[in-house]
Amino acid sequence: MDDKRLRRAGLDYHEYATLQRHADLASCLESLGHPRLFAFTTKGSRPFHDASFAEGDAFLFGPESRGLPADVLDALPAEQRLRLPMREGCRSLNLSNTVAVAVYEAWRQNGFK
């Protein structure tokens, strides 16, 4: 974590995080042991709270400006492309809020372990 702003954003939580960089998604998934994936997308037809999350699942989030690439979404079954329900006329939550909501729900489903 060389970037000063990145270190500051993490405050005193660095000890709880393991940061790894991968050349591409395929090498990341290989490193993780090919977990079950869930993609969070405004194009998902399944609400995230209808999914059952298990230990070892992995979540994919794209940039706020464009979301995940079509080839990544197309590689996943429809039931693993999830969306957060939004009010009419609202586009989406920002990325950090989406991650927080999704991770907290998975944690809740797994007994906060």
C-alpha positions in Angstrom: 0.0 0.0 0.0 2.2 2.7 -1.3 -0.4 5.3 -2.1 -0.8 7.8 0.8 -4.5 8.2 0.2 -5.1 4.5 0.1 -3.3 4.1 3.5 -5.3 6.9 5.0 -8.6 5.5 3.7 -7.8 2.2 5.6 -7.1 4.1 8.8 -6.2 1.5 11.4 -7.8 -1.5 9.7 -4.8 -2.7 7.6 -4.1 -5.5 10.0 -7.4 -7.1 9.1 -6.9 -7.0 5.3 -4.8 -9.0 3.0 -4.1 -7.3 -0.3 -3.2 -9.2 -3.4 -2.9 -8.0 -7.0 -3.5 -10.3 -10.0 -2.8 -9.7 -13.6 -6.4 -10.6 -14.6 -9.7 -12.1 -13.3 -8.6 -15.6 -14.3 -5.5 -15.6 -12.2 -7.4 -14.1 -9.3 -10.0 -16.9 -9.5 -7.2 -19.5 -9.8 -5.6 -18.1 -6.6 -8.9 -18.2 -4.8 -9.5 -21.8 -5.8 -12.3 -21.0 -8.2 -15.0 -19.9 -5.7 -18.7 -19.6 -6.5 -19.0 -16.1 -7.9 -21.7 -13.5 -7.6 -21.7 -10.4 -9.8 -23.4 -7.3 -8.5 -24.9 -5.4 -11.4 -27.7 -3.0 -12.1 -28.5 -5.4 -15.0 -29.2 -8.3 -12.6 -32.7 -9.7 -12.4 -32.3 -11.4 -9.0 -32.4 -9.3 -5.8 -29.3 -9.9 -3.7 -31.3 -10.8 -0.6 -32.8 -13.8 -2.4 -29.4 -15.4 -2.8 -28.0 -17.8 -0.2 -24.4 -17.0 0.4 -21.9 -19.6 1.8 -18.4 -19.4 3.2 -15.9 -19.1 0.4 -18.2 -17.3 -2.1 -16.6 -14.3 -3.9 -18.3 -11.1 -5.0 -17.5 -9.1 -8.2 -18.2 -5.4 -8.4 -17.4 -3.2 -11.4 -16.5 0.5 -11.5 -19.3 2.9 -10.7 -19.1 4.5 -14.1 -19.7 1.4 -16.2 -20.1 -1.7 -14.1 -18.7 -5.2 -14.9 -17.8 -6.0 -18.5 -20.4 -7.9 -20.5 -18.1 -11.0 -20.9 -17.8 -11.3 -17.2 -21.6 -11.1 -16.7 -22.3 -13.4 -19.5 -20.0 -16.1 -18.0 -22.2 -16.3 -14.9 -25.6 -17.9 -14.6 -28.5 -15.5 -14.2 -29.1 -16.5 -10.6 -25.5 -15.3 -9.8 -26.0 -11.9 -11.3 -27.5 -9.9 -8.4 -28.8 -6.4 -8.0 -29.6 -4.2 -5.1 -33.2 -3.0 -5.3 -33.4 0.8 -5.9 -36.2 3.3 -5.8 -37.8 4.4 -9.0 -35.6 7.0 -10.7 -32.5 6.2 -8.8 -29.6 4.7 -10.7 -27.6 2.8 -8.1 -25.7 3.1 -4.8 -22.1 4.1 -4.9 -19.6 1.3 -5.0 -18.5 1.4 -1.3 -22.1 1.3 -0.1 -23.0 -1.5 -2.5 -20.0 -3.5 -1.2 -20.9 -2.8 2.4 -24.5 -3.9 2.0 -23.6 -7.1 0.1 -20.8 -8.2 2.4 -22.9 -7.5 5.5 -25.8 -9.6 4.2 -23.4 -12.5 3.4 -21.9 -12.2 6.9 -25.4 -12.1 8.5 -26.5 -15.2 6.5 -23.4 -17.0 7.9 -24.1 -16.2 11.5 -21.6 -13.3 11.6 -18.7 -15.7 11.6 
